[in-house]
Amino acid sequence: MEDILGSLDYAGEEFLFDHTAYYRAEMGWPLFKRFFSAEDLIDPTELVKIKIKTMAAEAEFMVEGKRKVNIDPGYMSAERLVLATGKNYVHRIYLGQGVWADLTLLFEKGCFRPLPWTYPDYTADLTLRTMSDIRKKYLNQLRQRGQEDT
């Protein structure tokens, strides 16, 4: 991940990914998930470039045409979490080069809140707490740099 994102300031523990069976046929079972965040803040316009790099990394680990890793990069602002995906859906915004933006979580009334289309694993308490912790780091970084959230 550091090859793609630079230095990491958060690397969460692995946890069982059992919120959907979507990936089982391709990736096997059991599946595990892990969250990372990068120390360097990105401009949201870089999301397409980063998603293309993560898709290339996924391809490096393919076995017999099947992925063994799935990497969904995103960016956080004070009020939202946006993930990049290679799959279109009615609420997603096309960014170009086969990449869509998925508004995954909103931060309101002191916590992250899922939307009707939010992936089930992003509605879990562990994920919401993790995103809140990462948001605190993010806001701290902005304060230390004398920047405002954009």
Sequence and secondary structure as in RCSB ss.txt:
>XXXX:A:sequence
MEDILGSLDYAGEEFLFDHTAYYRAEMGWPLFKRFFSAEDLIDPTELVKIKIKTMAAEAEFMVEGKRKVNIDPGY
MSAERLVLATGKNYVHRIYLGQGVWADLTLLFEKGCFRPLPWTYPDYTADLTLRTMSDIRKKYLNQLRQRGQEDT
>XXXX:A:secstr
 HHHH SEEEE   EE  S STTHHHH SS EE  EEESS   GGGHHHHHHHHHHHHHHT BTTB S     EE
EETTEEEEEESS  TT EEEETTEEEEEEEEEETTEEEE TTS GGGSSHHHHHHHHHHHHHHHHHHHHHT    
